[in-house]
């Protein structure tokens, strides 16, 4: 077991992992890294080869629009890697660009290169990295990892096989992911994982075994797990007890195997793209320290809820940072605005992150088809006010700059065009009197099944209102919650699915 600093607190960061790694994670401090970056098994890599035509790629996720497409940030990262890296990585990235050009795939590889270099810096000499990716682009990432970590430090390509729907007519069904395992040196932690012997092997073991294993016999713990994993099911069923509603969620059994194999109790585990928090939840259960990073606030919010439900975390009365109420060590959350100044700082840093944070705070979801111009829709709030089973909607606009009565009139037009019943304008700055008067003039929505209740058709909330807990008024919260409640977990317990020992 590693020695744990007495003042250590696990950490959850809302922000760009490149910034967090450089500013908040010490070099050679991490024992194990697992990363499952965007554009993996539940997205399509093929769209990344599409040259830019002025229209955003269909597969873009809003929170990553300014990170995973070619633009000024990609160009800056490319120049930084080329001019400050060793000859191998510098030459490789230039070769990629000569081959791919400046499309979304090249942006993806450039932004991964600069992050993998930082991950190499923070990993201990005895540490291990697992990179989880889709086989469509795994060949590029494998070469990139060779350049960053060195060919000699490649240990395995683990093939995670699983079942599921989606059978193509003209291709073999694609039913596996690749997980590349690299170490920083030839000194690393490795605990073999075993699986039970097959009935045939057990039968042969009861008779006279010939060959070099005749005297040793069968191992009591079983046979070592190979580099192809078929015993860890993918989360596919909507009724799966682990499923939280996060599209790319990985099963706890998968992370349990990774963490048990390549770390000891008390070691520090890092997930720079932690999504719904499977890595940090399993690390917590297995008595590891952890650092989680994600650039989307809905993911951070889900992780906070997940840790609270699984380990009985509650907010500290003295600060906006959850702590455990049991005898377990506390954790801290960084990067979430706690006041109006923090909200302004986030808006200045990244408009996309600011919008995502506001959407999550008011219970809105991103617009479905986010291509090209946003058509004046920054979010939607579905709700039900009758028994028809058909959701009605509230259109949300989020403004981080100066606002005027023109913004209210534009929102009125969008509400009409989208056949929404209510429009909500969330503004960082105080609305003007003409804005308020224009909104009031739109009148009220009176649902048939909520007699006597009125809801303003055009509602204006400030970010300060949102920070104080004020929300958009509507008849009823949508019953189909986006994320499900995580099951209660016990420290050291085995995962609920998949055989891992």
N, C-alpha and C positions, 0 to 999 in steps of 0.2 A: 504494500500500500504506500502511495506517495504521501509525503508530509504536506499537510494542508495548512497554509498560513492562517493564523488565528483570526485575522480580520477579513478573510476572504468572503466575498459575496458574489453569488452567481449573477450574470449580467445579461440583459436583454436589450438590444439596441434597435431603435427605429431610425434607419438611415442607410446611406450608401455604404456597402461593406468595404469599399476601397478606402473611404475616409475613416471608417471605424478602425480598420486594420492598422492604418498608419498612425492614428492618433491615440488609440485606446488599448491596443494589444501589444504587449512587449515582445521584442524579438526572442526567439527560442524559449517561449513560455508555454506552448501548447503541445500536448501529448498526442492528440488524435484529432484529425479533421475529416469531417464527412460533408460533402457538398453535392447538391442535386440542383444545378443551376437551371434557369428558364430555358425554354425550348428543348424540353426533354421528352419523355415517353408519351406525354399527353398533348403535345403540340406537334406541329409539322416543321421539320427542318427545310423541306423543299422550298417553301416560300422564301426562305432566306437567300436563295440564289437569284431571286427576282431583282433585276436592276431597278433603280429608283426612277419613277416616272412622274413624281409629284404627288402620287397617291400612296398612302401608308399601306404596308403589307397587311393582308387580311388576318394573319396570325399574330399581329402585334398585341401585346397586353398593355393596357394603358399605362400602368405603373412603370413599364420598362421602355416606353416609347422613346424617351430621351437617352436611353442607355444602349439598346441593342439594334439601332439602325445607324447607318453611316451618316455622320454629321461632324460638327466641330469637335464634340467630345471624343469621337472615335479618332479623328485626325490628330488631336492633341495626344491621346493615349498611344497612338501608333508612333509618333515622333519620340515620345518619352521612352518607350520600350526600345526602339531602334537605336537611340543615341546613348542610352545609359545601361544597356544590358550586355551580357557577354556576347561574343561573336556568334555562338550557336543560335541563341534565341533571336538576336537581331537579324541574322541572315534568314532564319526560318520565316519570320514574320514578313520580311520583304519578299520572299519567295511566294508565300501565300497571296500577297497582294498582287504580284505579277500574274499569278494563275487565276485568282478569283475576281480581281478588280475591286471597286469600292461599292460592294453591295451589302446587304444585311448580314450575310454569312461572314464576310470579312470584318464587319463591325463586331459581330459576336466573338470571333476568334481574337480580335484585338483586345476587346474588353476582358475576355477570359485570360489572355496572356498577362496583362498587367496585374490582374488579381491573383493568378497562380504564383506570380513572382512574389507578391506580398505574403501569400500563404506559406510559401517556402521560407520566407524570413522569420515568420512567427513560430514555425514548427521546431520543436526540439530536435537535436541531433539523433535522438532515439525515437522520434515520432513517426507516425504513419498517416498518409492521406488516402482517402477513398473518394473517387470522383464518379458519380452516378450519371450516366448519360444514355441517350438513345443511339442505337447502332447506326442510324443514318449519318451521323456526324462524328461517330466515335473515332474514325480513322484520323481526322484532323486533331482531335483532342489528345489522342495517344501520342502523336508526334510532338505536340505542344508540351505534354508532360515529360516526354523524353528530353526535350530541350531545357526545361526548367529544373527537373529533378535528377537528370542523368539516366542514361540507358541502364547502367548497372544497378540502379535503385528501383527498377521496375520489378514487381513481385508477382502480380497476378492480373489477368483479366477475368473477373468473375462474371459468369453468365447467369443472370437471374431469370429463370424460365417460369412462366405462369400461363394460366388459361384465361379465357374471357371471350366476349362477343366480338363481332366485327370480322367476318370472314370474306376476304377479297375473292373475286371470281377468277382472276388471271395471275395471282401470285400466291406463294406459300404464306399462310397467316404469320404476321410478325408478332411473336409472343415472347420476346425476351428483351431485357435491358443489359447493358454492359456496365460493370463497376470496376474501374481501374484502381489497383492498389499499388501505391508507391511509398517508399520510405525515404528518409533523408540520408541514411547511411546504412552500413551493414550491421549496426547495433540497434535493434528495435524490439519492441514488445510483441510477442506472438504466443497466444494460448490456443492450442489446437481445439477444434470443435469436433465432437463425435456424434455419430448417428447410430441407431441400432443396426445390427447385422440383419441381412435378409433371412427369411426362413431357410432358403437353400444353403446359405453359408453356415447357419447354425446346425443344420442337419449334418453337413460335412464335418463340422467341428467335433461332433459327437463320435465320429469314426476316426480311424487312423489317418491323420493329415500327413501327406507327403510333402517333401520340399523343405526349404529353409525355415519355414514357420512351424514345422512339425513339433519341435520341442517347446516352443513358446506358447503355442495354442492361440485361442482367440482372446482378444483383449476384453477385459470385463467392462470397460467403458464404451465399447463398440468400435466402429471403424471411422477413421478421420473423414470429415466432410470434404468433398472435392471442390474444384473451382467452378462447378455448375450446380446451381441451387434450384431444386425443384420442390423442396419441402416448405417453402415460405409462400403462401398464397398471396396474390395481389388483392387489394381491397377493391372489389367491383360491385358487390351487392349493396343496394341502398339500405338494407336492413343489417348490414354488418355492424356488430357492436362497437367497433373502433371508428367507424366512418363518422367524420365531423362535417362533411359537406365541402371539403377542400379538394379541388379537382385532382391535384397531383399528390395527394396524401399517400405516404408509404406505410406499410404495416410495421407495428412495433417489433415484431419478430425479426424483421430484416435488420433494424438498427440494433436490436439486442445482440444479434450475432456479431455485427461489426464492432460494437463497443466491448463486448466480452473478449473478443479475439485479440484486439489491439490496444487494450488499456487495462490499467489496474484501478482498484478503488482509490479515490482521492485524486486521480489524474484529471487533467483539464481537457475537455472535449469542446470543439468549436464547430459550429455550423453557420457558414456565412450566408446561406440562402435558406433560412430555417422554416419558411412557409408556415405550416400549421403547427410546428413545434414537436414533431415526433422525436427528433434527435434529443432535444433538451428534456422532454418528458422521460425518455428511456434512460438518459444519463442521470437524471434525478433519481429514478427508481433504483439504479444500479450503484448509487453512492459515488458518482463522479461529479466533479465540478464542471461547470459549463458556461459557454458564451454563445448566445444566439443573435443573429443579425438578420433583419429583413427590411426591405425598402418600402413595403406596403403596410399601411396602418391596419387594414382589416386583418392581416396575418398577425400582427403584434397583438391586436385586441383579442383574436381567437386564442393565441398562446396564453395570454393572461387568464382568460376564462378556463382554458384547458388545465393549467396548473392549479388554478383555484379549485376546480371540480375534482381533480385527481388527487391533490395533496393538501387540500384545505388551506389554500392561501387566502389571505384577506388584506385589504389595504391598510397600510400603517396609518394611525390617527394623526401622525405628525408630518407626513409627506405623501406625495402622490407616487408612491412606489410600493408595490405589493411585497409583503413579507409572509413568511409561514407562521402559523400560530402554534405549530407543534414544536418539538425539540429540534427540528431540522434547520439548517442554515438559511438565512434570508436571501432574497435576490433583489436586484435593482433594475429599473427600467430607465433607459436614457433616450433622449431625442423627442419625447412626446411633449407638445406644448402644454404648459400648466397655467399660463396666463396669456393676456393679450400680447405682451411683448414677445413671448415665445411663439405665438401664432404668426405674428408679423415676420419674425426671423425665419420661420419655416416657409412662409410664402415667398420671401425674398430668395431663399435657397433653392426651392423647387416648387413651381406651381402645381405640378402633378402630385407631389407628395402632400402638399397643402390640401388640394381637392380631395385626395383619398382620405385624409384624416377627417375632414369636415363631413364627407359622405358617411363614414363609419360612425361618427358622433351622432348624426341625426337619423341613422338607420336607413340610409339610402343605398342603392346598388348602382354600379356603373351602367350606363346605357348599353344596350345589347350590341349593336352593330357600330362599333367605333371606327369609322373609316373616313379619311379626308377631314373635312370640316365637321365640327361636333354638332352642327345643326341646332346650336343653342341649348343643348341638353348636357348637363354635367352629372346628372344622376336621376334615378327614378325611385319613388317610394310606392310599391304596390299595396293596395289595401282592399278589404272586402267590406261591403256594407249591406249585403243581402245574401240570400241562399242560392244564388244562381251558380256559384262556383267560379265565376269569371272575375278576375282581379281588375280593379280600377286603378288608376295611376295618378301620381303627383309628379309633375316635372320640376326638377331642381336645377337652378343655376347658382354657381358659386363665383363670387367676384372678390379678387384680392387687391384690386386697384381702386381708383376713383369711380364713383357711381353717380348716376343722374337719373332724371325721370325717363330718359330714353331707354335705360335698361329695363324699367318696369314695363314700358310699352312693348319692347321687344319680347319680353317674357309672356305678356298677354297674347301676343301673336303666336308664339310657340305653343302655348297651352291650347289655343284654338286649333292650330294645325295638327297637333298630336292627339286631339280629342281627349285631353286630360281634364280632370274635374277641378284640380287645384294646381296652382303654381307657387313655388317657394323660391325666394331670392335670399341667399345667404351672403352677407357682405361683411368684409373685414372693416370697412369704414362706416361711419354713421350715415344712415339714409337722410336725404334732404326732405324738407317739408313737402315740396311738390311730389316727391316719390311716394310718400305716405298717403297723400291725398288721392293720387292716381290709383294706388292699390285699394284704398277704401271704396273708391267709386266702382270697382268691379263687382262688388256685392258679395253674396254668400252662397254656399252650396248647402242645400237642405236635403239630406238623404231621406228617401221614402220610408225606410224602416227605422229611422231615428227621429221620430216626430218631435218637433219642438227644438231640435238641435241645429245650430248654424255654424258653418265653418267658413272663414274668409276664403274666397276663391284665389286671392293673391296675397300671400303672406311674406312679410319681410322680417328676417331675423339677422341680427348682427352676430359675429363670431363671439363677441362677449356674452350675448344671450345664450349661445350654444354652450360656452364654457360654464355657465351658471345652471345648465341643465334644461333649458327651454328647448322644446321640440316643435316640429311642424304639426299643426292641429289637423286631425282627420278622424273619421269615425272609428277605425279599428286597425290595430297592427296586423300585418299579413300573418296568417297562422303558420305558413310554411317557412319557419325560420331558416336563415341561410346556413347557419352552423349548428351542429348538434352538441349536446353536452357530453363531455368526456367522462368515462367511467372512473370510479374511485380506484386508486392504485395503492399498493403496499410496497414499501421499500424492499428491494431484493426479490420481488415476486417474478415469476416467469410470465412472458407475454401470453395472451389468450389464444393466439393462433400460430400455427407453424411449429414443427418439432425442431428444437435448436440444440439439443444435447444428445 
